[in-house]
Amino acid sequence: MLVKKYKAETVSVQNPFAGVYTLEFSSEKRFKFAPGEFLHLALDEYDPSGAWPESRCFSIQTAPEEENIKITYAVKGRFTQRMEQELSVGKQVWLKLPFGDLFTQEHSRENVVFIAGGTGITPFLSLFTDKSFAEYLNPALYLGFRNRDLHFYHNETERAQCLNSGLKITVFYQDTDGVIDIEQIHASNPDAGAFFISGPPVMIKNFKQYLLTKGVNENRIKTDDWE
């Protein structure tokens, strides 16, 4: 899909937890992307005759048929600190998209296992709320959060189960349940058609390595590790 640049307006800023924000953007041009893709966000004005300004990558968490686009980010470095300080309703930004091929890669749609740590769920949400998710047979989602307050994706996961009643969801809250248990997940899904993993880079690396040592073919392990 052709990468395009969009002048966009911030239409919603939600702050569900300290240091975590969900932003919604609108544009006069229709956003075009596929589930699982990501965008580049620039805070400074873009001059088409010059270079693209400083930007950061963020997973798109809305389905392609939706008019607006959403992202969620955690404040970690200088750029996201600027976002926290500068982005309010009405603020103009520049978006460049789409990038990535998480779900457009060849993969089985039977017994697929999705594993997400924290905000790593966001690229999955663009699939889970898209009508194409109904094509997946017996999918399983494993979510990990530090605590219950950080799980503010209930509306989207409920929509996912409406689209696909076969979706099974297991949530790990680190403060009460411990971290996501990749050994348990692998043992519970011996016939997984594919494993999709998204979250902190260390988690992605460790989970992929574990699956490889258990004989899972590398082409059945898909990771959202563009960062």
C-alpha positions as a Markdown table, in Angstrom:
| # | Residue | x | y | z |
|---|---|---|---|---|
| 1 | Met | 0.0 | 0.0 | 0.0 |
| 2 | Leu | 1.3 | 3.4 | -1.0 |
| 3 | Val | 2.7 | 5.5 | 1.9 |
| 4 | Lys | 0.9 | 8.9 | 2.2 |
| 5 | Lys | 1.3 | 12.0 | 4.3 |
| 6 | Tyr | -1.8 | 13.4 | 6.2 |
| 7 | Lys | -2.3 | 16.7 | 7.9 |
| 8 | Ala | -4.3 | 15.6 | 10.9 |
| 9 | Glu | -6.2 | 17.2 | 13.8 |
| 10 | Thr | -6.2 | 15.9 | 17.3 |
| 11 | Val | -9.9 | 15.3 | 18.2 |
| 12 | Ser | -9.5 | 13.4 | 21.5 |
| 13 | Val | -6.9 | 13.1 | 24.2 |
| 14 | Gln | -7.5 | 10.5 | 26.9 |
| 15 | Asn | -5.2 | 9.9 | 29.9 |
| 16 | Pro | -6.5 | 6.6 | 31.4 |
| 17 | Phe | -3.4 | 6.1 | 33.6 |
| 18 | Ala | -0.5 | 8.3 | 34.6 |
| 19 | Gly | 2.0 | 8.7 | 31.8 |
| 20 | Val | -0.3 | 6.8 | 29.3 |
| 21 | Tyr | -2.3 | 8.5 | 26.6 |
| 22 | Thr | -4.7 | 7.5 | 23.8 |
| 23 | Leu | -5.0 | 10.0 | 21.0 |
| 24 | Glu | -7.6 | 10.2 | 18.2 |
| 25 | Phe | -6.9 | 12.0 | 14.9 |
| 26 | Ser | -9.0 | 13.1 | 12.0 |
| 27 | Ser | -8.0 | 14.2 | 8.5 |
| 28 | Glu | -9.7 | 15.6 | 5.4 |
| 29 | Lys | -8.2 | 12.7 | 3.5 |
| 30 | Arg | -9.4 | 9.2 | 4.2 |
| 31 | Phe | -6.7 | 7.2 | 6.1 |
| 32 | Lys | -5.7 | 4.1 | 4.2 |
| 33 | Phe | -4.0 | 1.1 | 6.0 |
| 34 | Ala | -4.4 | -2.5 | 6.8 |
| 35 | Pro | -4.8 | -4.1 | 10.3 |
| 36 | Gly | -1.5 | -4.4 | 12.2 |
| 37 | Glu | 0.3 | -1.5 | 10.4 |
| 38 | Phe | 1.9 | 1.5 | 12.1 |
| 39 | Leu | 2.4 | 5.2 | 11.4 |
| 40 | His | 5.0 | 8.0 | 11.8 |
| 41 | Leu | 3.8 | 11.0 | 13.8 |
| 42 | Ala | 5.5 | 14.4 | 13.5 |
| 43 | Leu | 4.8 | 17.3 | 15.8 |
| 44 | Asp | 6.5 | 20.0 | 13.7 |
| 45 | Glu | 5.1 | 21.4 | 10.5 |
| 46 | Tyr | 5.9 | 19.5 | 7.4 |
| 47 | Asp | 7.0 | 21.4 | 4.3 |
| 48 | Pro | 6.5 | 19.2 | 1.2 |
| 49 | Ser | 9.5 | 20.9 | -0.4 |
| 50 | Gly | 11.8 | 19.8 | 2.4 |
| 51 | Ala | 12.6 | 16.8 | 4.6 |
| 52 | Trp | 10.1 | 15.0 | 6.8 |
| 53 | Pro | 10.4 | 16.4 | 10.3 |
| 54 | Glu | 11.5 | 14.4 | 13.4 |
| 55 | Ser | 8.9 | 11.7 | 14.1 |
| 56 | Arg | 8.2 | 8.5 | 16.1 |
| 57 | Cys | 6.4 | 5.3 | 15.1 |
| 58 | Phe | 3.2 | 4.2 | 16.8 |
| 59 | Ser | 0.9 | 1.2 | 16.2 |
| 60 | Ile | -2.5 | 2.0 | 14.7 |
| 61 | Gln | -5.2 | 0.6 | 17.0 |
| 62 | Thr | -8.3 | 1.3 | 15.0 |
| 63 | Ala | -9.8 | -0.8 | 12.2 |
| 64 | Pro | -9.3 | 0.5 | 8.6 |
| 65 | Glu | -13.0 | 1.1 | 8.1 |
| 66 | Glu | -13.2 | 3.6 | 10.9 |
| 67 | Glu | -13.0 | 7.3 | 9.9 |
| 68 | Asn | -10.5 | 8.4 | 12.5 |
| 69 | Ile | -7.3 | 6.8 | 13.7 |
| 70 | Lys | -6.2 | 6.1 | 17.3 |
| 71 | Ile | -2.8 | 5.4 | 18.9 |
| 72 | Thr | -1.8 | 4.8 | 22.5 |
| 73 | Tyr | 1.6 | 5.8 | 23.9 |
| 74 | Ala | 3.5 | 5.8 | 27.2 |
| 75 | Val | 5.6 | 8.8 | 28.1 |
| 76 | Lys | 9.2 | 7.5 | 28.0 |
| 77 | Gly | 11.6 | 9.8 | 26.2 |
| 78 | Arg | 12.0 | 13.4 | 24.9 |
| 79 | Phe | 9.6 | 13.0 | 22.0 |
| 80 | Thr | 6.8 | 11.5 | 24.0 |
| 81 | Gln | 7.4 | 14.1 | 26.6 |
| 82 | Arg | 6.8 | 16.7 | 23.9 |
| 83 | Met | 3.6 | 14.9 | 22.9 |
| 84 | Glu | 2.3 | 15.0 | 26.5 |
| 85 | Gln | 3.0 | 18.7 | 26.7 |
| 86 | Glu | 1.9 | 19.9 | 23.3 |
| 87 | Leu | -1.0 | 17.6 | 22.2 |
| 88 | Ser | -4.5 | 18.8 | 23.1 |
| 89 | Val | -7.8 | 18.8 | 21.2 |
| 90 | Gly | -7.5 | 20.9 | 18.1 |
| 91 | Lys | -3.7 | 20.5 | 17.8 |
| 92 | Gln | -2.5 | 19.8 | 14.2 |
| 93 | Val | 0.1 | 17.1 | 13.5 |
| 94 | Trp | 1.5 | 15.3 | 10.5 |
| 95 | Leu | 1.0 | 11.5 | 10.0 |
| 96 | Lys | 2.8 | 9.3 | 7.5 |
| 97 | Leu | 1.4 | 5.8 | 6.9 |
| 98 | Pro | 1.1 | 2.9 | 6.5 |
| 99 | Phe | 4.1 | 0.9 | 7.4 |
| 100 | Gly | 4.6 | -2.7 | 8.4 |
| 101 | Asp | 3.1 | -6.1 | 7.4 |
| 102 | Leu | 2.2 | -7.8 | 10.7 |
| 103 | Phe | -1.0 | -9.4 | 9.4 |
| 104 | Thr | -0.5 | -9.2 | 5.7 |
| 105 | Gln | 2.3 | -11.7 | 6.0 |
| 106 | Glu | 1.3 | -15.3 | 5.0 |
| 107 | His | 0.0 | -17.0 | 8.1 |
| 108 | Ser | -2.6 | -19.6 | 9.2 |
| 109 | Arg | -5.9 | -18.4 | 10.5 |
| 110 | Glu | -6.6 | -21.5 | 12.5 |
| 111 | Asn | -5.7 | -21.7 | 16.2 |
| 112 | Val | -3.8 | -18.5 | 16.2 |
| 113 | Val | -2.3 | -17.3 | 19.4 |
| 114 | Phe | -1.9 | -13.6 | 20.1 |
| 115 | Ile | 0.4 | -12.5 | 23.0 |
| 116 | Ala | 0.5 | -8.9 | 24.1 |
| 117 | Gly | 2.3 | -7.1 | 26.9 |
| 118 | Gly | 0.9 | -3.8 | 28.0 |
| 119 | Thr | 0.4 | -1.3 | 25.1 |
| 120 | Gly | 1.6 | -4.1 | 22.9 |
| 121 | Ile | -2.0 | -5.0 | 22.4 |
| 122 | Thr | -2.6 | -1.9 | 20.2 |
| 123 | Pro | -1.6 | -3.4 | 16.8 |
| 124 | Phe | -3.8 | -6.4 | 17.6 |
| 125 | Leu | -6.8 | -4.1 | 18.2 |
| 126 | Ser | -6.8 | -3.0 | 14.6 |
| 127 | Leu | -7.4 | -6.6 | 13.6 |
| 128 | Phe | -9.7 | -7.5 | 16.4 |
| 129 | Thr | -12.1 | -4.7 | 15.6 |
| 130 | Asp | -12.0 | -5.4 | 11.8 |
| 131 | Lys | -14.6 | -7.6 | 10.1 |
| 132 | Ser | -11.8 | -9.8 | 8.7 |
| 133 | Phe | -11.2 | -11.1 | 12.3 |
| 134 | Ala | -14.3 | -13.2 | 11.9 |
| 135 | Glu | -12.2 | -15.4 | 9.5 |
| 136 | Tyr | -10.0 | -16.6 | 12.3 |
| 137 | Leu | -10.9 | -20.1 | 13.8 |
| 138 | Asn | -10.4 | -20.6 | 17.5 |
| 139 | Pro | -8.1 | -17.6 | 18.2 |
| 140 | Ala | -6.6 | -17.1 | 21.7 |
| 141 | Leu | -5.4 | -13.9 | 23.2 |
| 142 | Tyr | -3.1 | -13.6 | 26.2 |
| 143 | Leu | -2.7 | -10.2 | 27.8 |
| 144 | Gly | -0.2 | -9.0 | 30.4 |
| 145 | Phe | -0.5 | -5.8 | 32.4 |
| 146 | Arg | 1.3 | -4.6 | 35.5 |
| 147 | Asn | -2.0 | -4.2 | 37.3 |
| 148 | Arg | -5.8 | -4.0 | 36.6 |
| 149 | Asp | -5.7 | -0.2 | 36.1 |
| 150 | Leu | -3.6 | -0.5 | 33.0 |
| 151 | His | -6.2 | -2.7 | 31.3 |
| 152 | Phe | -8.4 | -0.1 | 29.6 |
| 153 | Tyr | -9.1 | -2.0 | 26.4 |
| 154 | His | -12.3 | -3.8 | 27.6 |
| 155 | Asn | -14.5 | -2.2 | 25.0 |
| 156 | Glu | -12.2 | -3.3 | 22.1 |
| 157 | Thr | -11.8 | -6.9 | 23.4 |
| 158 | Glu | -15.6 | -7.1 | 23.9 |
| 159 | Arg | -16.0 | -6.0 | 20.3 |
| 160 | Ala | -13.5 | -8.7 | 19.2 |
| 161 | Gln | -15.6 | -11.4 | 20.9 |
| 162 | Cys | -18.7 | -10.1 | 19.2 |
| 163 | Leu | -17.0 | -10.4 | 15.8 |
| 164 | Asn | -15.5 | -13.8 | 16.7 |
| 165 | Ser | -17.3 | -15.7 | 19.4 |
| 166 | Gly | -14.5 | -18.3 | 19.4 |
| 167 | Leu | -11.9 | -15.8 | 20.8 |
| 168 | Lys | -10.6 | -17.0 | 24.2 |
| 169 | Ile | -9.0 | -14.3 | 26.4 |
| 170 | Thr | -6.6 | -14.9 | 29.3 |
| 171 | Val | -5.3 | -11.9 | 31.3 |
| 172 | Phe | -2.2 | -11.9 | 33.5 |
| 173 | Tyr | -2.0 | -9.0 | 36.1 |
| 174 | Gln | 1.6 | -9.0 | 37.2 |
| 175 | Asp | 0.9 | -7.8 | 40.8 |
| 176 | Thr | -1.5 | -10.7 | 41.4 |
| 177 | Asp | -0.9 | -13.4 | 38.8 |
| 178 | Gly | 2.8 | -12.8 | 37.8 |
| 179 | Val | 4.1 | -12.2 | 34.3 |
| 180 | Ile | 2.8 | -13.8 | 31.1 |
| 181 | Asp | 3.8 | -17.5 | 31.2 |
| 182 | Ile | 5.0 | -18.5 | 27.8 |
| 183 | Glu | 5.6 | -22.0 | 28.9 |
| 184 | Gln | 2.0 | -22.4 | 29.9 |
| 185 | Ile | 0.8 | -20.7 | 26.7 |
| 186 | His | 2.9 | -23.0 | 24.5 |
| 187 | Ala | 1.7 | -26.1 | 26.4 |
| 188 | Ser | -1.9 | -25.1 | 26.1 |
| 189 | Asn | -1.7 | -24.5 | 22.4 |
| 190 | Pro | 0.2 | -27.5 | 20.9 |
| 191 | Asp | -1.6 | -27.0 | 17.5 |
| 192 | Ala | -1.2 | -23.2 | 17.2 |
| 193 | Gly | -1.2 | -22.2 | 13.6 |
| 194 | Ala | 0.9 | -19.1 | 14.4 |
| 195 | Phe | 2.1 | -17.0 | 17.3 |
| 196 | Phe | 1.8 | -13.2 | 17.2 |
| 197 | Ile | 3.9 | -11.5 | 19.8 |
| 198 | Ser | 3.8 | -7.7 | 20.7 |
| 199 | Gly | 5.1 | -5.9 | 23.7 |
| 200 | Pro | 8.4 | -4.8 | 25.3 |
| 201 | Pro | 11.5 | -5.8 | 23.1 |
| 202 | Val | 12.9 | -8.1 | 25.8 |
| 203 | Met | 9.6 | -10.0 | 26.1 |
| 204 | Ile | 9.4 | -10.4 | 22.3 |
| 205 | Lys | 13.0 | -11.7 | 22.2 |
| 206 | Asn | 12.6 | -14.1 | 25.1 |
| 207 | Phe | 9.2 | -15.5 | 24.0 |
| 208 | Lys | 10.4 | -16.1 | 20.4 |
| 209 | Gln | 13.6 | -17.8 | 21.6 |
| 210 | Tyr | 11.6 | -20.1 | 23.9 |
| 211 | Leu | 9.2 | -21.1 | 21.1 |
| 212 | Leu | 12.1 | -21.8 | 18.8 |
| 213 | Thr | 13.7 | -24.1 | 21.4 |
| 214 | Lys | 10.5 | -26.0 | 21.6 |
| 215 | Gly | 10.6 | -26.7 | 17.8 |
| 216 | Val | 8.1 | -24.0 | 16.6 |
| 217 | Asn | 9.0 | -23.1 | 13.1 |
| 218 | Glu | 10.3 | -19.6 | 12.8 |
| 219 | Asn | 7.8 | -18.8 | 10.0 |
| 220 | Arg | 5.0 | -19.4 | 12.5 |
| 221 | Ile | 6.3 | -16.8 | 14.9 |
| 222 | Lys | 5.3 | -13.2 | 13.9 |
| 223 | Thr | 6.5 | -10.3 | 16.0 |
| 224 | Asp | 5.7 | -6.6 | 16.1 |
| 225 | Asp | 9.2 | -5.4 | 16.8 |
| 226 | Trp | 9.7 | -2.4 | 14.5 |
| 227 | Glu | 10.9 | -0.3 | 17.5 |
